[in-house]
Amino acid sequence: MSAGPLYLGFDLSTQQLKAIVIASDLKVITEAKVDFDADFAAKYKIKKGVQTNEDEGEVYAPVAMWVEAVDLVLTRLKEKGCPIENIRGISGSGQQHSSVYWSEHAESSLKKLDSGKTLLDQLSNAFAYEFAPNWQDHSTQTECDHFDAHLGSKQKLAEATGSSAHHRFTGTQILRMRRRRPEVYNKTARISLASSFLASVFLGKIAPIDISDVTGMNLWDIAGEKWNESLLELTASKEGVPELRKKLGDVPLDGGGSLGSISPYFVERYGFSPECQIAPFTGDNPATILSLPLRPHDAIVSLGTSSTFLMNTPSYKPDPSYHFMNHPTTKGHYMFMLCYKNGGLAREKVRDKLPKPSGSDPWETFNKTVVETPPLDVRKEGDKAKLGLYFPLPEIVPNIKAGTWRYTCNSEDGSDLNETSDWGAEADARIIVESQALSMRLRSQNLVSKPEAASRPQLPAQPRRIYLVGGGSLNPAIARAFGDVLGGVDGVYKLDVGGNACALGGAYKALWALERKDANESFDDLIGKRWKEEDAIQKVDDGYRDGTFQKYGKVLGAFEEMENRILKVAHN
C-alpha cells in the first residue's frame, strides 16, 4: 500500500456512487461503490436509481439516498483497508445538470455535523426539496421554448451559453420549479448541481459550482465569464434576479486549487487527515475527458447504448445541434460534445437482420460484412455511394423522428442525391456504422486542424487521436470503420479505465489541483508526465488512410443535405 499522498475521486451517477483512490504516480490503490438499486431499491422505491412521474415526464432521485450513500461508500473503502489517513485531496464528478435545493438550515447543519451520528440523521432538514431532477427528466418543454426564444433564437442561446435549451439543463429545471412548486423555490436558500452538492457534504459548507459544470445550465455566459443577466431574468423575473444570484452563488474561474479543508465529521468518523483538501468537483462528461491526458484535437468516442463524441478544442464555435462547455482544468479551452440516442441499439437491430453466426460471437457476421464492404459500398467506378440514417429511437442530433432512410449519391462529388428503397441488411451493416461516424465528422469538421507533422505536411484536417470507449470499442470492425471516416493521424485507440472514467477523472483532478506547481501548470502536462499509456490504451486501428478519408469528404455535403431533407418531413 502506498505510503505517499493519496487522492480520492468520486462519481455520483444515476445508478451508483463510485469511489476510487489513487497514488501520486496514478496507480489505483482501491475502489468501492454503492449500487443504488442493489443497496436502496426497497427503501427509496427507485428503479435504475430514479423515481418517475410519467404523467408529467419527471425523472428524479431522492437526495436522502445520495446522502446515505456517502457514509456507505466510505465505510466500504475503510473495510477494504484503504489508508484513509493518507488521502491528501478529494474531487469528483456528478451527473450533469441535476440540481439540489438546499434549505435555510443547510449551512448550519453542514457546519455542526456530529461524527457519532450518520449524515442522513443530521441533514434531514437541510433540503427545501427532497428530490433532485435527473438528466433523463423531460418535463420542461414549455420552459425550453421560452429559453430558445428569449435571446432571439436557439443559435443566440447557444452562442451565449454553449448550448440551445434542453429538457435536462438546469436553467429550465429551475424555471419550472419556480412556476410549478413556488413554495419549494421560495424556501430554497442555495441551489447546487450534483457535483457541487457532493463537494458541499465533504467541505461542511455549500461549495461553489464548478467552472465547467456551470456551462450545462443554460445560465452562464461563457464568453463573459459570468451569469447571463437576461437569462436570470427569464428564470426568476426582473425583481427576482438578486435572490436567484444568491441561490446560485459565485463561480470561481479556476478549476483547480482547494475549496478548503475536509469537514471534521469525516476526520473523526473515518480517520481522514484534517489537512485533506477538497478540490472543485465537476460534471461527469467533463470528468471523462480528465480520465487521460486528452490533448487539443484528441477525441473520445463513447460507443454504448447511446453514443457520445467529446473533443478538447481551443475553438469556440457553438451551434444548437451540439454542446460547448468550459474545459474543467484548462482556461481558454472547451469541451465539444455531441450526444446521440441511437448507438449500440441501432447497430444491434441491423446485426439481427443478418444470418445468425455459427460461433458464439453474435457480431461475427456483422463484423465480417462491415470489413468486406468497401467504403460507401462503392465496388466499382460509377457505383453510387450509399448513405443512410438508422434511428429506432427519436434522435437528438439531428432532431428527427424514429425511422430509417436510405439515399444514394454520386461518389465523386455528392451530386444526384436521391432517396432509394431498401438495399438489404448486408449493405446496412457498413452504412449504419459509417452514418454514425459521418455525423460526428460533419459536426466536428470546423474544430479540427491540419496535423503539425513536418514529415506529413499534406495531411488534411482531422483529429490527432481517437479514443474509443464503451461496448462498441471492443469491436474491431467498428473501430476500423470509424478510423476510415474520422481519420486520426496518430491512430484509433481503445481506452480501458475499468468503467470508472468519471471517478478516475475526479481523482486525477484532485491530484492536479493540489500538486500543480502554480496556476500555469496544466493538467495535461502534470498528468501526462505520469500517465502510462501502455496500462490504459491499446491501438486498434491506424486511423487516417490516404484516399479512403477523402472518399468520405466528397460525400459529406450530400450527407448534410440528406439530413436537411429528412428534417423537413420528420422533425421531432
Residue pairs with C-beta under 8 A, 6 or more apart in sequence:
1 29
1 81
1 83
2 23
2 24
2 27
2 29
2 83
2 86
3 86
4 23
4 24
4 86
5 23
5 24
5 86
5 87
5 88
5 89
5 515
6 21
6 22
6 23
6 24
6 29
6 83
6 86
6 87
6 88
7 21
7 22
7 23
7 24
7 87
7 88
7 89
7 90
7 91
7 507
7 508
7 510
7 511
7 514
8 19
8 20
8 21
8 87
8 89
8 90
8 91
8 92
8 507
8 510
9 19
9 20
9 21
9 22
9 90
9 91
9 92
9 93
9 503
9 504
9 505
9 506
9 507
9 508
9 509
9 510
10 17
10 18
10 19
10 73
10 90
10 91
10 92
10 93
10 198
10 281
10 503
10 506
11 17
11 18
11 92
11 93
11 94
11 284
11 287
11 500
11 502
11 503
11 506
12 66
12 69
12 92
12 93
12 94
12 95
12 194
12 195
12 197
12 198
13 49
13 95
13 284
13 502
14 48
14 49
14 50
14 61
14 95
14 134
14 135
14 136
15 35
15 36
15 37
15 48
15 49
16 33
16 34
16 35
16 36
16 49
17 33
17 34
17 36
17 66
17 69
17 70
17 72
17 73
18 31
18 32
18 33
18 73
18 500
18 502
18 503
19 31
19 32
19 33
19 73
19 74
19 76
19 77
19 503
20 28
20 30
20 31
20 500
20 503
20 504
20 506
20 507
21 28
21 29
21 30
21 31
21 77
21 82
21 87
21 507
22 28
22 29
22 504
22 507
22 508
22 511
23 29
24 511
24 515
24 530
25 530
26 508
26 511
26 527
26 530
26 531
26 532
28 504
29 82
29 83
30 77
30 80
30 81
30 82
31 500
31 503
32 73
32 76
32 77
32 80
32 82
33 73
33 76
34 40
34 69
34 72
34 73
34 76
36 44
36 46
36 49
36 61
36 65
36 69
37 46
37 47
37 48
37 49
39 69
39 72
40 46
40 65
40 68
40 69
41 47
43 65
44 51
44 62
44 64
44 65
45 51
46 61
46 62
46 65
49 61
49 134
50 59
50 60
50 61
50 134
50 136
51 59
51 60
51 61
51 62
51 131
52 58
52 59
52 60
53 60
53 139
56 139
57 137
57 138
57 139
57 141
57 167
58 133
58 137
58 139
59 133
59 134
59 136
59 137
59 138
60 131
60 132
60 133
60 134
60 137
61 98
61 131
61 132
61 134
62 130
62 131
63 100
63 127
63 129
63 130
63 131
63 132
63 197
64 120
64 123
64 124
64 130
66 132
66 194
66 197
66 198
67 119
67 120
67 123
67 201
68 118
68 119
68 120
70 119
70 198
70 201
71 118
71 119
71 120
74 84
74 266
74 270
77 84
78 84
78 270
78 271
84 270
84 271
84 272
85 271
85 272
85 273
86 273
87 272
87 273
87 276
88 273
88 275
88 276
88 277
88 514
89 258
89 276
89 277
89 278
89 279
89 510
89 511
89 513
89 514
90 202
90 262
90 276
90 277
90 278
90 279
90 510
91 199
91 278
91 279
91 280
91 281
91 282
91 506
91 507
91 509
91 510
91 513
92 195
92 198
92 199
92 281
92 287
92 502
92 503
92 506
92 507
92 509
92 510
93 195
93 281
93 282
93 283
93 284
93 286
93 287
93 502
93 503
93 505
93 506
94 193
94 194
94 195
94 196
94 197
94 198
94 213
94 281
94 283
94 284
95 134
95 135
95 194
95 283
95 284
96 135
96 168
96 193
96 194
96 213
96 216
96 283
96 284
96 285
96 286
97 133
97 135
97 166
97 168
97 169
97 170
97 173
97 193
97 216
97 217
97 283
98 132
98 133
98 134
98 135
98 170
98 193
98 194
99 132
99 133
99 170
99 173
99 174
99 191
99 192
99 193
99 194
100 127
100 132
100 191
100 192
100 193
100 194
100 197
101 127
101 128
101 129
101 177
101 184
101 185
101 187
101 188
101 191
102 126
102 127
102 128
102 188
102 189
102 190
102 191
102 192
102 206
103 125
103 126
103 127
103 128
103 187
103 188
103 189
104 187
104 189
105 125
105 126
106 126
106 127
106 189
106 190
106 200
106 206
107 189
107 190
107 205
107 206
109 122
109 123
109 125
109 126
110 123
110 126
110 200
110 201
110 203
110 204
110 205
110 206
110 263
111 204
111 205
113 119
113 122
113 204
113 263
113 264
113 265
114 122
114 265
115 264
115 265
115 267
115 268
115 269
119 201
119 265
128 184
128 187
128 188
128 189
129 177
129 181
129 184
129 188
132 194
132 197
133 168
133 173
134 168
135 168
136 168
137 167
137 168
137 173
138 167
138 168
139 167
139 176
140 167
140 172
140 173
140 175
140 176
141 167
142 176
143 165
143 171
143 172
143 173
143 175
143 176
143 179
144 165
144 166
144 167
144 172
145 165
146 165
146 175
146 234
147 157
147 164
147 165
147 169
147 171
147 172
147 175
147 218
147 231
147 234
148 154
148 157
148 164
148 165
150 157
150 230
150 231
150 234
151 157
151 160
151 230
151 231
154 164
154 165
154 320
155 164
155 318
155 319
155 320
157 163
157 164
157 165
157 218
157 320
158 164
158 318
158 319
158 320
158 324
159 318
160 221
160 222
160 223
160 228
160 231
161 215
161 217
161 218
161 219
161 220
161 221
161 222
161 228
161 231
162 215
162 220
162 222
162 318
162 323
162 324
162 325
162 326
162 334
163 169
163 215
163 216
163 218
163 318
163 320
163 322
163 323
163 324
164 320
164 321
165 171
165 172
165 218
166 172
166 218
169 216
169 217
169 218
170 191
170 193
170 216
170 217
170 218
170 219
171 217
171 218
171 219
171 231
171 235
172 218
174 185
174 191
174 219
174 235
174 236
174 244
175 234
175 235
177 184
177 185
178 185
178 235
178 236
178 240
188 247
189 246
189 247
190 206
190 246
190 247
190 248
190 249
191 247
191 248
192 200
192 206
192 207
192 209
193 209
193 210
193 213
193 214
193 216
193 217
193 283
195 209
195 210
195 213
195 281
195 282
195 283
196 206
196 207
196 208
196 209
196 210
196 213
196 281
198 281
199 207
199 259
199 278
199 280
199 281
200 206
200 207
201 263
202 262
202 263
202 266
202 278
203 259
203 260
203 262
203 263
203 278
204 262
204 263
204 264
204 265
205 260
206 249
207 259
207 278
207 280
207 281
208 249
208 250
208 251
208 252
208 259
208 280
209 248
209 249
209 251
210 251
210 255
210 280
210 281
210 282
210 283
210 286
210 328
211 251
211 252
211 253
211 254
211 255
211 280
211 326
211 328
212 255
212 282
212 283
212 286
212 325
212 326
212 327
212 328
212 335
213 281
213 282
213 283
213 286
213 328
214 220
214 251
214 326
215 222
215 324
215 325
215 326
216 283
216 285
216 323
216 325
218 231
219 227
219 228
219 231
219 232
219 235
219 248
220 226
220 227
220 228
220 251
221 227
221 228
222 316
222 324
222 326
223 316
225 253
227 245
227 248
227 251
229 241
232 241
232 244
232 245
233 241
235 244
236 243
236 244
252 280
253 331
254 331
254 519
255 280
255 282
255 327
255 328
255 329
255 509
255 513
256 279
256 280
256 329
256 509
256 512
256 513
256 516
256 519
256 523
257 279
257 280
257 513
257 519
258 277
258 278
258 279
258 513
258 514
259 277
259 278
259 279
259 280
260 277
260 278
261 274
261 275
261 276
261 277
261 278
262 272
262 273
262 274
262 276
262 277
262 278
264 274
266 272
266 276
267 273
267 274
267 276
277 513
277 514
279 509
279 510
279 513
279 514
280 509
280 513
281 506
282 290
282 328
282 505
282 506
282 509
283 325
283 328
284 502
285 308
285 310
285 325
285 335
285 337
286 325
286 327
286 328
286 335
286 505
287 328
287 501
287 502
287 503
287 505
287 506
287 509
288 300
288 302
288 310
288 501
288 502
288 505
289 300
289 310
289 312
289 327
289 328
289 335
289 505
290 328
290 329
290 505
290 506
290 508
290 509
290 523
290 527
291 495
291 497
291 501
291 502
291 504
291 505
291 508
292 467
292 495
292 497
292 527
292 531
292 536
292 537
293 523
293 524
293 527
293 528
293 531
294 300
294 312
294 467
294 524
295 312
295 464
295 465
295 524
296 312
296 313
296 314
296 333
296 464
297 311
297 312
297 313
297 447
297 448
297 449
297 463
297 464
298 311
298 312
298 463
298 464
298 465
298 466
298 467
299 309
299 310
299 311
299 444
299 463
299 465
299 466
299 467
299 486
299 488
300 308
300 309
300 310
300 311
300 466
300 467
300 468
300 469
300 495
301 307
301 308
301 309
301 310
301 440
301 466
301 467
301 468
301 469
301 473
301 482
301 486
302 308
302 309
302 310
302 469
302 470
303 343
303 344
303 468
303 469
303 470
303 471
303 472
303 473
303 475
303 478
304 343
304 344
304 470
304 471
304 472
305 343
305 344
305 345
305 471
306 339
306 340
306 341
306 342
306 343
306 344
307 339
307 340
307 342
307 343
307 344
307 436
307 472
308 337
308 338
308 339
308 340
309 336
309 337
309 338
309 440
309 443
309 444
310 335
310 336
310 337
311 335
311 336
311 337
311 444
311 447
311 463
312 327
312 330
312 333
312 334
312 335
312 336
313 333
313 334
313 335
313 336
313 447
314 332
314 333
314 334
315 334
315 446
315 447
316 324
316 334
317 324
317 446
317 447
318 324
319 443
321 397
321 398
321 399
321 443
322 336
322 337
322 338
322 397
322 443
323 335
323 336
323 337
323 338
323 339
324 334
324 335
324 336
324 337
325 334
325 335
325 337
326 334
326 335
327 333
327 334
327 335
328 335
328 509
329 509
329 512
329 522
329 523
330 522
330 523
330 524
336 444
336 447
338 397
338 439
338 440
338 443
338 444
339 396
339 397
340 395
340 396
340 397
340 436
340 439
341 391
341 393
341 394
341 395
341 396
342 390
342 391
342 392
342 393
342 395
342 436
343 436
343 472
344 470
344 471
344 472
345 392
345 393
346 390
346 391
346 392
346 393
346 432
346 436
347 366
347 432
347 433
347 436
347 472
347 478
349 390
349 392
350 366
350 390
350 425
350 428
350 429
350 432
351 362
351 363
351 365
351 366
351 429
353 425
353 428
354 365
354 366
354 369
354 425
354 426
354 429
355 365
356 365
357 363
357 364
357 365
358 364
363 475
363 477
366 429
366 477
367 475
367 476
367 477
367 478
368 477
369 426
369 429
369 430
370 429
370 430
370 433
370 477
370 478
370 480
370 481
371 477
371 480
373 426
373 427
373 429
373 430
375 434
375 484
375 548
375 551
375 552
376 385
376 386
376 387
376 411
376 431
376 434
376 551
376 552
376 555
377 383
377 385
377 386
377 423
377 427
377 430
377 431
378 384
378 385
378 411
378 551
383 411
384 408
384 409
384 410
384 411
384 416
385 408
385 409
385 410
385 411
385 414
385 555
385 558
386 406
386 407
386 408
386 423
386 427
386 431
387 406
387 407
387 408
387 409
387 417
387 431
387 434
387 435
387 438
387 555
387 558
387 559
387 562
388 404
388 405
388 406
388 407
388 428
388 431
388 432
388 435
389 395
389 400
389 403
389 404
389 405
389 435
389 562
389 563
389 566
390 404
390 428
390 432
390 435
391 400
391 401
391 402
391 403
391 404
392 402
393 402
394 400
394 401
394 402
394 572
395 402
395 572
397 439
397 443
398 563
398 566
398 567
399 567
399 571
399 572
400 563
400 566
400 567
400 570
400 571
400 572
401 570
401 571
401 572
403 570
405 419
405 562
405 566
406 419
406 420
406 421
406 422
406 423
406 431
407 417
407 418
407 419
407 420
407 558
407 562
408 416
408 417
408 418
408 420
409 415
409 416
409 417
409 418
409 555
409 558
410 416
411 551
411 554
411 555
412 554
413 554
414 554
414 555
414 556
414 557
414 558
414 559
414 561
415 558
417 558
417 561
417 562
417 565
419 565
430 481
433 477
433 478
433 481
433 482
434 481
434 484
434 485
434 552
435 559
437 481
437 482
437 484
437 485
437 486
438 485
438 552
438 555
438 556
438 559
439 559
439 563
440 485
440 486
441 485
441 486
441 552
441 556
442 556
442 559
442 560
444 463
445 461
445 556
448 461
448 462
448 463
449 461
450 459
450 460
450 461
451 459
451 462
451 464
451 489
453 459
453 489
456 489
459 489
459 544
460 487
460 549
460 550
460 553
462 486
462 487
462 488
462 489
462 544
462 549
463 486
463 487
463 488
463 489
464 488
464 489
464 490
465 488
465 489
465 490
465 491
465 492
465 493
465 543
466 482
466 483
466 486
466 487
466 488
466 491
466 492
466 493
466 543
467 492
467 493
467 494
467 495
467 537
468 478
468 479
468 482
468 492
468 493
468 494
468 495
468 540
469 494
469 495
469 497
469 501
472 478
473 479
473 494
473 495
473 540
474 494
476 540
476 541
479 492
479 494
479 540
479 541
480 541
482 492
482 541
483 491
483 492
483 541
483 542
483 543
483 544
483 545
484 545
484 548
484 549
484 552
485 549
485 552
486 543
487 543
487 544
487 549
488 541
488 543
488 544
489 543
489 544
490 543
491 539
491 541
491 542
491 543
492 539
492 540
492 541
492 542
492 543
493 537
493 538
493 539
493 540
494 537
494 538
494 540
495 501
495 536
495 537
496 536
496 537
496 538
497 504
497 536
508 523
508 527
509 523
511 526
511 527
512 523
512 526
512 527
515 526
516 526
